[in-house]
Amino acid sequence: MSADPGKALSGLAATLGLTMNGALDSPESVYNAERALLEGSRVIPLVHLPDAYGASPRVKGGTVISPLGEWRFDSLWLEPTRP
């Protein structure tokens, strides 16, 4: 997948064997193309995960990402490795 929404949507449509009409070069065109896929009932989203993050089990401390999406590293620390 791509970080570019237009390329990601085109890739998803290609994986599903669907065609996308028009250029996906603006937020409005991506929105309209995604809406068209959903209106046809050929694509039904089951889960939406906008962001996914992971950290090593050695990372300890508070919350890394606030509910508003801000990164907070000031309360984190690494657990020392054990021999």
mmCIF file of the N, C-alpha and C atoms, coordinates in Angstrom:
data_MODEL
# 
_entry.id   MODEL 
# 
loop_
_atom_site.group_PDB 
_atom_site.id 
_atom_site.type_symbol 
_atom_site.label_atom_id 
_atom_site.label_alt_id 
_atom_site.label_comp_id 
_atom_site.label_asym_id 
_atom_site.label_entity_id 
_atom_site.label_seq_id 
_atom_site.pdbx_PDB_ins_code 
_atom_site.Cartn_x 
_atom_site.Cartn_y 
_atom_site.Cartn_z 
_atom_site.occupancy 
_atom_site.B_iso_or_equiv 
_atom_site.pdbx_formal_charge 
_atom_site.auth_seq_id 
_atom_site.auth_comp_id 
_atom_site.auth_asym_id 
_atom_site.auth_atom_id 
_atom_site.pdbx_PDB_model_num 
ATOM 1   N N  . MET A 1 1  ? 0.831   -1.185  0.000   1.00 0.00 ? 1  MET A N  1 
ATOM 2   C CA . MET A 1 1  ? 0.000   0.000   0.000   1.00 0.00 ? 1  MET A CA 1 
ATOM 3   C C  . MET A 1 1  ? 0.876   1.250   0.000   1.00 0.00 ? 1  MET A C  1 
ATOM 4   N N  . SER A 1 2  ? 0.238   2.362   -0.248  1.00 0.00 ? 2  SER A N  1 
ATOM 5   C CA . SER A 1 2  ? 0.941   3.626   -0.343  1.00 0.00 ? 2  SER A CA 1 
ATOM 6   C C  . SER A 1 2  ? 0.427   4.606   0.707   1.00 0.00 ? 2  SER A C  1 
ATOM 7   N N  . ALA A 1 3  ? 1.251   5.560   1.073   1.00 0.00 ? 3  ALA A N  1 
ATOM 8   C CA . ALA A 1 3  ? 0.809   6.624   1.969   1.00 0.00 ? 3  ALA A CA 1 
ATOM 9   C C  . ALA A 1 3  ? -0.051  7.637   1.226   1.00 0.00 ? 3  ALA A C  1 
ATOM 10  N N  . ASP A 1 4  ? 0.002   7.630   -0.102  1.00 0.00 ? 4  ASP A N  1 
ATOM 11  C CA . ASP A 1 4  ? -0.819  8.516   -0.918  1.00 0.00 ? 4  ASP A CA 1 
ATOM 12  C C  . ASP A 1 4  ? -2.225  7.919   -1.025  1.00 0.00 ? 4  ASP A C  1 
ATOM 13  N N  . PRO A 1 5  ? -3.267  8.637   -0.588  1.00 0.00 ? 5  PRO A N  1 
ATOM 14  C CA . PRO A 1 5  ? -4.622  8.081   -0.595  1.00 0.00 ? 5  PRO A CA 1 
ATOM 15  C C  . PRO A 1 5  ? -5.105  7.636   -1.975  1.00 0.00 ? 5  PRO A C  1 
ATOM 16  N N  . GLY A 1 6  ? -4.781  8.394   -3.017  1.00 0.00 ? 6  GLY A N  1 
ATOM 17  C CA . GLY A 1 6  ? -5.204  8.034   -4.372  1.00 0.00 ? 6  GLY A CA 1 
ATOM 18  C C  . GLY A 1 6  ? -4.573  6.737   -4.839  1.00 0.00 ? 6  GLY A C  1 
ATOM 19  N N  . LYS A 1 7  ? -3.267  6.591   -4.596  1.00 0.00 ? 7  LYS A N  1 
ATOM 20  C CA . LYS A 1 7  ? -2.573  5.364   -4.990  1.00 0.00 ? 7  LYS A CA 1 
ATOM 21  C C  . LYS A 1 7  ? -3.056  4.177   -4.166  1.00 0.00 ? 7  LYS A C  1 
ATOM 22  N N  . ALA A 1 8  ? -3.304  4.401   -2.871  1.00 0.00 ? 8  ALA A N  1 
ATOM 23  C CA . ALA A 1 8  ? -3.786  3.324   -2.007  1.00 0.00 ? 8  ALA A CA 1 
ATOM 24  C C  . ALA A 1 8  ? -5.161  2.843   -2.465  1.00 0.00 ? 8  ALA A C  1 
ATOM 25  N N  . LEU A 1 9  ? -6.048  3.754   -2.803  1.00 0.00 ? 9  LEU A N  1 
ATOM 26  C CA . LEU A 1 9  ? -7.378  3.383   -3.263  1.00 0.00 ? 9  LEU A CA 1 
ATOM 27  C C  . LEU A 1 9  ? -7.316  2.670   -4.610  1.00 0.00 ? 9  LEU A C  1 
ATOM 28  N N  . SER A 1 10 ? -6.466  3.149   -5.504  1.00 0.00 ? 10 SER A N  1 
ATOM 29  C CA . SER A 1 10 ? -6.290  2.479   -6.799  1.00 0.00 ? 10 SER A CA 1 
ATOM 30  C C  . SER A 1 10 ? -5.750  1.070   -6.613  1.00 0.00 ? 10 SER A C  1 
ATOM 31  N N  . GLY A 1 11 ? -4.790  0.915   -5.707  1.00 0.00 ? 11 GLY A N  1 
ATOM 32  C CA . GLY A 1 11 ? -4.226  -0.400  -5.427  1.00 0.00 ? 11 GLY A CA 1 
ATOM 33  C C  . GLY A 1 11 ? -5.255  -1.343  -4.845  1.00 0.00 ? 11 GLY A C  1 
ATOM 34  N N  . LEU A 1 12 ? -6.073  -0.844  -3.944  1.00 0.00 ? 12 LEU A N  1 
ATOM 35  C CA . LEU A 1 12 ? -7.128  -1.663  -3.352  1.00 0.00 ? 12 LEU A CA 1 
ATOM 36  C C  . LEU A 1 12 ? -8.136  -2.086  -4.407  1.00 0.00 ? 12 LEU A C  1 
ATOM 37  N N  . ALA A 1 13 ? -8.543  -1.146  -5.250  1.00 0.00 ? 13 ALA A N  1 
ATOM 38  C CA . ALA A 1 13 ? -9.496  -1.466  -6.317  1.00 0.00 ? 13 ALA A CA 1 
ATOM 39  C C  . ALA A 1 13 ? -8.914  -2.507  -7.266  1.00 0.00 ? 13 ALA A C  1 
ATOM 40  N N  . ALA A 1 14 ? -7.640  -2.370  -7.615  1.00 0.00 ? 14 ALA A N  1 
ATOM 41  C CA . ALA A 1 14 ? -7.004  -3.340  -8.508  1.00 0.00 ? 14 ALA A CA 1 
ATOM 42  C C  . ALA A 1 14 ? -6.956  -4.719  -7.862  1.00 0.00 ? 14 ALA A C  1 
ATOM 43  N N  . THR A 1 15 ? -6.652  -4.773  -6.559  1.00 0.00 ? 15 THR A N  1 
ATOM 44  C CA . THR A 1 15 ? -6.621  -6.049  -5.840  1.00 0.00 ? 15 THR A CA 1 
ATOM 45  C C  . THR A 1 15 ? -7.985  -6.722  -5.862  1.00 0.00 ? 15 THR A C  1 
ATOM 46  N N  . LEU A 1 16 ? -9.047  -5.917  -5.788  1.00 0.00 ? 16 LEU A N  1 
ATOM 47  C CA . LEU A 1 16 ? -10.412 -6.445  -5.796  1.00 0.00 ? 16 LEU A CA 1 
ATOM 48  C C  . LEU A 1 16 ? -10.957 -6.673  -7.201  1.00 0.00 ? 16 LEU A C  1 
ATOM 49  N N  . GLY A 1 17 ? -10.153 -6.344  -8.219  1.00 0.00 ? 17 GLY A N  1 
ATOM 50  C CA . GLY A 1 17 ? -10.582 -6.521  -9.599  1.00 0.00 ? 17 GLY A CA 1 
ATOM 51  C C  . GLY A 1 17 ? -11.562 -5.467  -10.064 1.00 0.00 ? 17 GLY A C  1 
ATOM 52  N N  . LEU A 1 18 ? -11.523 -4.290  -9.449  1.00 0.00 ? 18 LEU A N  1 
ATOM 53  C CA . LEU A 1 18 ? -12.416 -3.190  -9.813  1.00 0.00 ? 18 LEU A CA 1 
ATOM 54  C C  . LEU A 1 18 ? -11.619 -2.110  -10.533 1.00 0.00 ? 18 LEU A C  1 
ATOM 55  N N  . THR A 1 19 ? -12.288 -1.331  -11.338 1.00 0.00 ? 19 THR A N  1 
ATOM 56  C CA . THR A 1 19 ? -11.614 -0.248  -12.061 1.00 0.00 ? 19 THR A CA 1 
ATOM 57  C C  . THR A 1 19 ? -11.993 1.091   -11.454 1.00 0.00 ? 19 THR A C  1 
ATOM 58  N N  . MET A 1 20 ? -11.042 2.011   -11.486 1.00 0.00 ? 20 MET A N  1 
ATOM 59  C CA . MET A 1 20 ? -11.266 3.372   -10.998 1.00 0.00 ? 20 MET A CA 1 
ATOM 60  C C  . MET A 1 20 ? -11.292 4.294   -12.203 1.00 0.00 ? 20 MET A C  1 
ATOM 61  N N  . ASN A 1 21 ? -12.274 5.158   -12.275 1.00 0.00 ? 21 ASN A N  1 
ATOM 62  C CA . ASN A 1 21 ? -12.382 6.108   -13.373 1.00 0.00 ? 21 ASN A CA 1 
ATOM 63  C C  . ASN A 1 21 ? -11.895 7.476   -12.921 1.00 0.00 ? 21 ASN A C  1 
ATOM 64  N N  . GLY A 1 22 ? -11.103 8.101   -13.755 1.00 0.00 ? 22 GLY A N  1 
ATOM 65  C CA . GLY A 1 22 ? -10.628 9.447   -13.465 1.00 0.00 ? 22 GLY A CA 1 
ATOM 66  C C  . GLY A 1 22 ? -9.369  9.480   -12.626 1.00 0.00 ? 22 GLY A C  1 
ATOM 67  N N  . ALA A 1 23 ? -8.794  10.681  -12.543 1.00 0.00 ? 23 ALA A N  1 
ATOM 68  C CA . ALA A 1 23 ? -7.568  10.880  -11.762 1.00 0.00 ? 23 ALA A CA 1 
ATOM 69  C C  . ALA A 1 23 ? -7.919  11.031  -10.294 1.00 0.00 ? 23 ALA A C  1 
ATOM 70  N N  . LEU A 1 24 ? -7.082  10.482  -9.445  1.00 0.00 ? 24 LEU A N  1 
ATOM 71  C CA . LEU A 1 24 ? -7.265  10.593  -8.000  1.00 0.00 ? 24 LEU A CA 1 
ATOM 72  C C  . LEU A 1 24 ? -6.178  11.500  -7.441  1.00 0.00 ? 24 LEU A C  1 
ATOM 73  N N  . ASP A 1 25 ? -6.237  12.757  -7.840  1.00 0.00 ? 25 ASP A N  1 
ATOM 74  C CA . ASP A 1 25 ? -5.166  13.683  -7.494  1.00 0.00 ? 25 ASP A CA 1 
ATOM 75  C C  . ASP A 1 25 ? -5.576  14.766  -6.500  1.00 0.00 ? 25 ASP A C  1 
ATOM 76  N N  . SER A 1 26 ? -6.794  14.696  -5.973  1.00 0.00 ? 26 SER A N  1 
ATOM 77  C CA . SER A 1 26 ? -7.230  15.660  -4.969  1.00 0.00 ? 26 SER A CA 1 
ATOM 78  C C  . SER A 1 26 ? -8.052  14.931  -3.910  1.00 0.00 ? 26 SER A C  1 
ATOM 79  N N  . PRO A 1 27 ? -8.149  15.497  -2.727  1.00 0.00 ? 27 PRO A N  1 
ATOM 80  C CA . PRO A 1 27 ? -8.970  14.852  -1.699  1.00 0.00 ? 27 PRO A CA 1 
ATOM 81  C C  . PRO A 1 27 ? -10.414 14.635  -2.148  1.00 0.00 ? 27 PRO A C  1 
ATOM 82  N N  . GLU A 1 28 ? -10.947 15.575  -2.911  1.00 0.00 ? 28 GLU A N  1 
ATOM 83  C CA . GLU A 1 28 ? -12.325 15.449  -3.385  1.00 0.00 ? 28 GLU A CA 1 
ATOM 84  C C  . GLU A 1 28 ? -12.479 14.289  -4.364  1.00 0.00 ? 28 GLU A C  1 
ATOM 85  N N  . SER A 1 29 ? -11.508 14.112  -5.265  1.00 0.00 ? 29 SER A N  1 
ATOM 86  C CA . SER A 1 29 ? -11.610 13.024  -6.236  1.00 0.00 ? 29 SER A CA 1 
ATOM 87  C C  . SER A 1 29 ? -11.450 11.663  -5.566  1.00 0.00 ? 29 SER A C  1 
ATOM 88  N N  . VAL A 1 30 ? -10.584 11.579  -4.554  1.00 0.00 ? 30 VAL A N  1 
ATOM 89  C CA . VAL A 1 30 ? -10.421 10.326  -3.811  1.00 0.00 ? 30 VAL A CA 1 
ATOM 90  C C  . VAL A 1 30 ? -11.705 10.011  -3.043  1.00 0.00 ? 30 VAL A C  1 
ATOM 91  N N  . TYR A 1 31 ? -12.273 11.018  -2.405  1.00 0.00 ? 31 TYR A N  1 
ATOM 92  C CA . TYR A 1 31 ? -13.520 10.835  -1.667  1.00 0.00 ? 31 TYR A CA 1 
ATOM 93  C C  . TYR A 1 31 ? -14.633 10.345  -2.597  1.00 0.00 ? 31 TYR A C  1 
ATOM 94  N N  . ASN A 1 32 ? -14.776 10.994  -3.736  1.00 0.00 ? 32 ASN A N  1 
ATOM 95  C CA . ASN A 1 32 ? -15.827 10.612  -4.683  1.00 0.00 ? 32 ASN A CA 1 
ATOM 96  C C  . ASN A 1 32 ? -15.620 9.201   -5.221  1.00 0.00 ? 32 ASN A C  1 
ATOM 97  N N  . ALA A 1 33 ? -14.387 8.833   -5.497  1.00 0.00 ? 33 ALA A N  1 
ATOM 98  C CA . ALA A 1 33 ? -14.100 7.487   -6.002  1.00 0.00 ? 33 ALA A CA 1 
ATOM 99  C C  . ALA A 1 33 ? -14.383 6.435   -4.919  1.00 0.00 ? 33 ALA A C  1 
ATOM 100 N N  . GLU A 1 34 ? -13.989 6.725   -3.692  1.00 0.00 ? 34 GLU A N  1 
ATOM 101 C CA . GLU A 1 34 ? -14.259 5.790   -2.601  1.00 0.00 ? 34 GLU A CA 1 
ATOM 102 C C  . GLU A 1 34 ? -15.759 5.668   -2.372  1.00 0.00 ? 34 GLU A C  1 
ATOM 103 N N  . ARG A 1 35 ? -16.449 6.765   -2.436  1.00 0.00 ? 35 ARG A N  1 
ATOM 104 C CA . ARG A 1 35 ? -17.916 6.763   -2.268  1.00 0.00 ? 35 ARG A CA 1 
ATOM 105 C C  . ARG A 1 35 ? -18.577 5.933   -3.356  1.00 0.00 ? 35 ARG A C  1 
ATOM 106 N N  . ALA A 1 36 ? -18.086 6.046   -4.589  1.00 0.00 ? 36 ALA A N  1 
ATOM 107 C CA . ALA A 1 36 ? -18.643 5.269   -5.700  1.00 0.00 ? 36 ALA A CA 1 
ATOM 108 C C  . ALA A 1 36 ? -18.455 3.770   -5.474  1.00 0.00 ? 36 ALA A C  1 
ATOM 109 N N  . LEU A 1 37 ? -17.292 3.370   -4.941  1.00 0.00 ? 37 LEU A N  1 
ATOM 110 C CA . LEU A 1 37 ? -17.062 1.957   -4.639  1.00 0.00 ? 37 LEU A CA 1 
ATOM 111 C C  . LEU A 1 37 ? -18.046 1.454   -3.578  1.00 0.00 ? 37 LEU A C  1 
ATOM 112 N N  . LEU A 1 38 ? -18.312 2.285   -2.580  1.00 0.00 ? 38 LEU A N  1 
ATOM 113 C CA . LEU A 1 38 ? -19.211 1.891   -1.505  1.00 0.00 ? 38 LEU A CA 1 
ATOM 114 C C  . LEU A 1 38 ? -20.668 1.885   -1.946  1.00 0.00 ? 38 LEU A C  1 
ATOM 115 N N  . GLU A 1 39 ? -21.065 2.827   -2.803  1.00 0.00 ? 39 GLU A N  1 
ATOM 116 C CA . GLU A 1 39 ? -22.449 2.904   -3.252  1.00 0.00 ? 39 GLU A CA 1 
ATOM 117 C C  . GLU A 1 39 ? -22.846 1.710   -4.102  1.00 0.00 ? 39 GLU A C  1 
ATOM 118 N N  . GLY A 1 40 ? -21.891 1.133   -4.796  1.00 0.00 ? 40 GLY A N  1 
ATOM 119 C CA . GLY A 1 40 ? -22.198 -0.021  -5.634  1.00 0.00 ? 40 GLY A CA 1 
ATOM 120 C C  . GLY A 1 40 ? -22.376 -1.301  -4.838  1.00 0.00 ? 40 GLY A C  1 
ATOM 121 N N  . SER A 1 41 ? -22.125 -1.249  -3.531  1.00 0.00 ? 41 SER A N  1 
ATOM 122 C CA . SER A 1 41 ? -22.240 -2.398  -2.622  1.00 0.00 ? 41 SER A CA 1 
ATOM 123 C C  . SER A 1 41 ? -21.348 -3.563  -3.019  1.00 0.00 ? 41 SER A C  1 
ATOM 124 N N  . ARG A 1 42 ? -20.338 -3.312  -3.827  1.00 0.00 ? 42 ARG A N  1 
ATOM 125 C CA . ARG A 1 42 ? -19.374 -4.359  -4.161  1.00 0.00 ? 42 ARG A CA 1 
ATOM 126 C C  . ARG A 1 42 ? -18.257 -4.396  -3.137  1.00 0.00 ? 42 ARG A C  1 
ATOM 127 N N  . VAL A 1 43 ? -18.075 -3.283  -2.435  1.00 0.00 ? 43 VAL A N  1 
ATOM 128 C CA . VAL A 1 43 ? -17.070 -3.184  -1.386  1.00 0.00 ? 43 VAL A CA 1 
ATOM 129 C C  . VAL A 1 43 ? -17.793 -2.752  -0.112  1.00 0.00 ? 43 VAL A C  1 
ATOM 130 N N  . ILE A 1 44 ? -17.641 -3.537  0.933   1.00 0.00 ? 44 ILE A N  1 
ATOM 131 C CA . ILE A 1 44 ? -18.283 -3.217  2.206   1.00 0.00 ? 44 ILE A CA 1 
ATOM 132 C C  . ILE A 1 44 ? -17.200 -3.204  3.277   1.00 0.00 ? 44 ILE A C  1 
ATOM 133 N N  . PRO A 1 45 ? -16.913 -2.030  3.836   1.00 0.00 ? 45 PRO A N  1 
ATOM 134 C CA . PRO A 1 45 ? -15.882 -1.968  4.877   1.00 0.00 ? 45 PRO A CA 1 
ATOM 135 C C  . PRO A 1 45 ? -16.380 -2.621  6.159   1.00 0.00 ? 45 PRO A C  1 
ATOM 136 N N  . LEU A 1 46 ? -15.566 -3.497  6.718   1.00 0.00 ? 46 LEU A N  1 
ATOM 137 C CA . LEU A 1 46 ? -15.927 -4.149  7.974   1.00 0.00 ? 46 LEU A CA 1 
ATOM 138 C C  . LEU A 1 46 ? -15.274 -3.465  9.164   1.00 0.00 ? 46 LEU A C  1 
ATOM 139 N N  . VAL A 1 47 ? -14.046 -3.010  8.971   1.00 0.00 ? 47 VAL A N  1 
ATOM 140 C CA . VAL A 1 47 ? -13.289 -2.371  10.041  1.00 0.00 ? 47 VAL A CA 1 
ATOM 141 C C  . VAL A 1 47 ? -12.489 -1.245  9.435   1.00 0.00 ? 47 VAL A C  1 
ATOM 142 N N  . HIS A 1 48 ? -12.385 -0.134  10.141  1.00 0.00 ? 48 HIS A N  1 
ATOM 143 C CA . HIS A 1 48 ? -11.550 0.980   9.690   1.00 0.00 ? 48 HIS A CA 1 
ATOM 144 C C  . HIS A 1 48 ? -10.490 1.235   10.751  1.00 0.00 ? 48 HIS A C  1 
ATOM 145 N N  . LEU A 1 49 ? -9.243  1.024   10.391  1.00 0.00 ? 49 LEU A N  1 
ATOM 146 C CA . LEU A 1 49 ? -8.120  1.311   11.276  1.00 0.00 ? 49 LEU A CA 1 
ATOM 147 C C  . LEU A 1 49 ? -7.293  2.424   10.654  1.00 0.00 ? 49 LEU A C  1 
ATOM 148 N N  . PRO A 1 50 ? -7.513  3.666   11.083  1.00 0.00 ? 50 PRO A N  1 
ATOM 149 C CA . PRO A 1 50 ? -6.786  4.768   10.451  1.00 0.00 ? 50 PRO A CA 1 
ATOM 150 C C  . PRO A 1 50 ? -5.288  4.727   10.684  1.00 0.00 ? 50 PRO A C  1 
ATOM 151 N N  . ASP A 1 51 ? -4.862  4.283   11.865  1.00 0.00 ? 51 ASP A N  1 
ATOM 152 C CA . ASP A 1 51 ? -3.448  4.232   12.196  1.00 0.00 ? 51 ASP A CA 1 
ATOM 153 C C  . ASP A 1 51 ? -3.187  3.016   13.069  1.00 0.00 ? 51 ASP A C  1 
ATOM 154 N N  . ALA A 1 52 ? -2.060  2.410   12.880  1.00 0.00 ? 52 ALA A N  1 
ATOM 155 C CA . ALA A 1 52 ? -1.659  1.299   13.734  1.00 0.00 ? 52 ALA A CA 1 
ATOM 156 C C  . ALA A 1 52 ? -0.205  1.510   14.134  1.00 0.00 ? 52 ALA A C  1 
ATOM 157 N N  . TYR A 1 53 ? 0.093   1.312   15.397  1.00 0.00 ? 53 TYR A N  1 
ATOM 158 C CA . TYR A 1 53 ? 1.430   1.522   15.907  1.00 0.00 ? 53 TYR A CA 1 
ATOM 159 C C  . TYR A 1 53 ? 1.844   0.330   16.749  1.00 0.00 ? 53 TYR A C  1 
ATOM 160 N N  . GLY A 1 54 ? 3.118   0.113   16.854  1.00 0.00 ? 54 GLY A N  1 
ATOM 161 C CA . GLY A 1 54 ? 3.639   -0.954  17.695  1.00 0.00 ? 54 GLY A CA 1 
ATOM 162 C C  . GLY A 1 54 ? 4.924   -0.506  18.349  1.00 0.00 ? 54 GLY A C  1 
ATOM 163 N N  . ALA A 1 55 ? 5.226   -1.132  19.462  1.00 0.00 ? 55 ALA A N  1 
ATOM 164 C CA . ALA A 1 55 ? 6.462   -0.834  20.169  1.00 0.00 ? 55 ALA A CA 1 
ATOM 165 C C  . ALA A 1 55 ? 6.986   -2.117  20.783  1.00 0.00 ? 55 ALA A C  1 
ATOM 166 N N  . SER A 1 56 ? 8.258   -2.134  21.030  1.00 0.00 ? 56 SER A N  1 
ATOM 167 C CA . SER A 1 56 ? 8.903   -3.273  21.669  1.00 0.00 ? 56 SER A CA 1 
ATOM 168 C C  . SER A 1 56 ? 8.350   -3.460  23.083  1.00 0.00 ? 56 SER A C  1 
ATOM 169 N N  . PRO A 1 57 ? 8.300   -4.691  23.553  1.00 0.00 ? 57 PRO A N  1 
ATOM 170 C CA . PRO A 1 57 ? 7.880   -4.912  24.942  1.00 0.00 ? 57 PRO A CA 1 
ATOM 171 C C  . PRO A 1 57 ? 8.816   -4.239  25.956  1.00 0.00 ? 57 PRO A C  1 
ATOM 172 N N  . ARG A 1 58 ? 10.007  -3.873  25.508  1.00 0.00 ? 58 ARG A N  1 
ATOM 173 C CA . ARG A 1 58 ? 10.954  -3.178  26.387  1.00 0.00 ? 58 ARG A CA 1 
ATOM 174 C C  . ARG A 1 58 ? 10.579  -1.727  26.624  1.00 0.00 ? 58 ARG A C  1 
ATOM 175 N N  . VAL A 1 59 ? 9.685   -1.158  25.800  1.00 0.00 ? 59 VAL A N  1 
ATOM 176 C CA . VAL A 1 59 ? 9.277   0.238   25.962  1.00 0.00 ? 59 VAL A CA 1 
ATOM 177 C C  . VAL A 1 59 ? 8.293   0.307   27.125  1.00 0.00 ? 59 VAL A C  1 
ATOM 178 N N  . LYS A 1 60 ? 8.632   1.079   28.116  1.00 0.00 ? 60 LYS A N  1 
ATOM 179 C CA . LYS A 1 60 ? 7.813   1.216   29.323  1.00 0.00 ? 60 LYS A CA 1 
ATOM 180 C C  . LYS A 1 60 ? 7.464   2.681   29.543  1.00 0.00 ? 60 LYS A C  1 
ATOM 181 N N  . GLY A 1 61 ? 6.449   2.909   30.317  1.00 0.00 ? 61 GLY A N  1 
ATOM 182 C CA . GLY A 1 61 ? 6.086   4.277   30.676  1.00 0.00 ? 61 GLY A CA 1 
ATOM 183 C C  . GLY A 1 61 ? 4.640   4.557   30.372  1.00 0.00 ? 61 GLY A C  1 
ATOM 184 N N  . GLY A 1 62 ? 4.357   5.788   30.071  1.00 0.00 ? 62 GLY A N  1 
ATOM 185 C CA . GLY A 1 62 ? 2.987   6.238   29.847  1.00 0.00 ? 62 GLY A CA 1 
ATOM 186 C C  . GLY A 1 62 ? 2.502   5.977   28.432  1.00 0.00 ? 62 GLY A C  1 
ATOM 187 N N  . THR A 1 63 ? 1.503   6.706   28.072  1.00 0.00 ? 63 THR A N  1 
ATOM 188 C CA . THR A 1 63 ? 0.887   6.584   26.756  1.00 0.00 ? 63 THR A CA 1 
ATOM 189 C C  . THR A 1 63 ? 1.742   7.288   25.721  1.00 0.00 ? 63 THR A C  1 
ATOM 190 N N  . VAL A 1 64 ? 2.018   6.606   24.612  1.00 0.00 ? 64 VAL A N  1 
ATOM 191 C CA . VAL A 1 64 ? 2.854   7.184   23.562  1.00 0.00 ? 64 VAL A CA 1 
ATOM 192 C C  . VAL A 1 64 ? 2.061   8.174   22.722  1.00 0.00 ? 64 VAL A C  1 
ATOM 193 N N  . ILE A 1 65 ? 0.825   7.837   22.416  1.00 0.00 ? 65 ILE A N  1 
ATOM 194 C CA . ILE A 1 65 ? 0.011   8.682   21.542  1.00 0.00 ? 65 ILE A CA 1 
ATOM 195 C C  . ILE A 1 65 ? -1.241  9.097   22.307  1.00 0.00 ? 65 ILE A C  1 
ATOM 196 N N  . SER A 1 66 ? -1.499  10.392  22.358  1.00 0.00 ? 66 SER A N  1 
ATOM 197 C CA . SER A 1 66 ? -2.674  10.901  23.056  1.00 0.00 ? 66 SER A CA 1 
ATOM 198 C C  . SER A 1 66 ? -3.931  10.611  22.233  1.00 0.00 ? 66 SER A C  1 
ATOM 199 N N  . PRO A 1 67 ? -5.105  10.735  22.820  1.00 0.00 ? 67 PRO A N  1 
ATOM 200 C CA . PRO A 1 67 ? -6.345  10.537  22.064  1.00 0.00 ? 67 PRO A CA 1 
ATOM 201 C C  . PRO A 1 67 ? -6.482  11.483  20.872  1.00 0.00 ? 67 PRO A C  1 
ATOM 202 N N  . LEU A 1 68 ? -5.767  12.603  20.904  1.00 0.00 ? 68 LEU A N  1 
ATOM 203 C CA . LEU A 1 68 ? -5.808  13.550  19.788  1.00 0.00 ? 68 LEU A CA 1 
ATOM 204 C C  . LEU A 1 68 ? -4.735  13.273  18.742  1.00 0.00 ? 68 LEU A C  1 
ATOM 205 N N  . GLY A 1 69 ? -3.950  12.222  18.936  1.00 0.00 ? 69 GLY A N  1 
ATOM 206 C CA . GLY A 1 69 ? -2.944  11.846  17.959  1.00 0.00 ? 69 GLY A CA 1 
ATOM 207 C C  . GLY A 1 69 ? -1.577  12.463  18.158  1.00 0.00 ? 69 GLY A C  1 
ATOM 208 N N  . GLU A 1 70 ? -1.361  13.126  19.299  1.00 0.00 ? 70 GLU A N  1 
ATOM 209 C CA . GLU A 1 70 ? -0.067  13.736  19.570  1.00 0.00 ? 70 GLU A CA 1 
ATOM 210 C C  . GLU A 1 70 ? 0.897   12.692  20.102  1.00 0.00 ? 70 GLU A C  1 
ATOM 211 N N  . TRP A 1 71 ? 2.143   12.749  19.615  1.00 0.00 ? 71 TRP A N  1 
ATOM 212 C CA . TRP A 1 71 ? 3.172   11.818  20.090  1.00 0.00 ? 71 TRP A CA 1 
ATOM 213 C C  . TRP A 1 71 ? 3.745   12.355  21.381  1.00 0.00 ? 71 TRP A C  1 
ATOM 214 N N  . ARG A 1 72 ? 3.846   11.481  22.395  1.00 0.00 ? 72 ARG A N  1 
ATOM 215 C CA . ARG A 1 72 ? 4.388   11.873  23.699  1.00 0.00 ? 72 ARG A CA 1 
ATOM 216 C C  . ARG A 1 72 ? 5.481   10.892  24.099  1.00 0.00 ? 72 ARG A C  1 
ATOM 217 N N  . PHE A 1 73 ? 6.724   11.364  24.059  1.00 0.00 ? 73 PHE A N  1 
ATOM 218 C CA . PHE A 1 73 ? 7.869   10.509  24.384  1.00 0.00 ? 73 PHE A CA 1 
ATOM 219 C C  . PHE A 1 73 ? 8.474   10.844  25.744  1.00 0.00 ? 73 PHE A C  1 
ATOM 220 N N  . ASP A 1 74 ? 8.021   11.921  26.366  1.00 0.00 ? 74 ASP A N  1 
ATOM 221 C CA . ASP A 1 74 ? 8.659   12.393  27.593  1.00 0.00 ? 74 ASP A CA 1 
ATOM 222 C C  . ASP A 1 74 ? 8.531   11.427  28.766  1.00 0.00 ? 74 ASP A C  1 
ATOM 223 N N  . SER A 1 75 ? 7.536   10.557  28.773  1.00 0.00 ? 75 SER A N  1 
ATOM 224 C CA . SER A 1 75 ? 7.368   9.642   29.908  1.00 0.00 ? 75 SER A CA 1 
ATOM 225 C C  . SER A 1 75 ? 7.793   8.205   29.591  1.00 0.00 ? 75 SER A C  1 
ATOM 226 N N  . LEU A 1 76 ? 8.451   8.000   28.473  1.00 0.00 ? 76 LEU A N  1 
ATOM 227 C CA . LEU A 1 76 ? 8.850   6.638   28.071  1.00 0.00 ? 76 LEU A CA 1 
ATOM 228 C C  . LEU A 1 76 ? 10.274  6.332   28.473  1.00 0.00 ? 76 LEU A C  1 
ATOM 229 N N  . TRP A 1 77 ? 10.551  5.050   28.678  1.00 0.00 ? 77 TRP A N  1 
ATOM 230 C CA . TRP A 1 77 ? 11.901  4.592   28.942  1.00 0.00 ? 77 TRP A CA 1 
ATOM 231 C C  . TRP A 1 77 ? 12.013  3.151   28.464  1.00 0.00 ? 77 TRP A C  1 
ATOM 232 N N  . LEU A 1 78 ? 13.272  2.719   28.247  1.00 0.00 ? 78 LEU A N  1 
ATOM 233 C CA . LEU A 1 78 ? 13.533  1.349   27.813  1.00 0.00 ? 78 LEU A CA 1 
ATOM 234 C C  . LEU A 1 78 ? 13.957  0.488   28.986  1.00 0.00 ? 78 LEU A C  1 
ATOM 235 N N  . GLU A 1 79 ? 13.349  -0.648  29.117  1.00 0.00 ? 79 GLU A N  1 
ATOM 236 C CA . GLU A 1 79 ? 13.747  -1.615  30.131  1.00 0.00 ? 79 GLU A CA 1 
ATOM 237 C C  . GLU A 1 79 ? 15.103  -2.193  29.722  1.00 0.00 ? 79 GLU A C  1 
ATOM 238 N N  . PRO A 1 80 ? 16.031  -2.287  30.661  1.00 0.00 ? 80 PRO A N  1 
ATOM 239 C CA . PRO A 1 80 ? 17.349  -2.833  30.306  1.00 0.00 ? 80 PRO A CA 1 
ATOM 240 C C  . PRO A 1 80 ? 17.235  -4.287  29.842  1.00 0.00 ? 80 PRO A C  1 
ATOM 241 N N  . THR A 1 81 ? 18.158  -4.648  28.952  1.00 0.00 ? 81 THR A N  1 
ATOM 242 C CA . THR A 1 81 ? 18.178  -6.053  28.498  1.00 0.00 ? 81 THR A CA 1 
ATOM 243 C C  . THR A 1 81 ? 18.745  -6.920  29.611  1.00 0.00 ? 81 THR A C  1 
ATOM 244 N N  . ARG A 1 82 ? 18.252  -8.127  29.657  1.00 0.00 ? 82 ARG A N  1 
ATOM 245 C CA . ARG A 1 82 ? 18.720  -9.068  30.682  1.00 0.00 ? 82 ARG A CA 1 
ATOM 246 C C  . ARG A 1 82 ? 19.709  -10.039 30.048  1.00 0.00 ? 82 ARG A C  1 
ATOM 247 N N  . PRO A 1 83 ? 20.804  -10.315 30.770  1.00 0.00 ? 83 PRO A N  1 
ATOM 248 C CA . PRO A 1 83 ? 21.815  -11.217 30.202  1.00 0.00 ? 83 PRO A CA 1 
ATOM 249 C C  . PRO A 1 83 ? 21.310  -12.636 30.084  1.00 0.00 ? 83 PRO A C  1 
# 
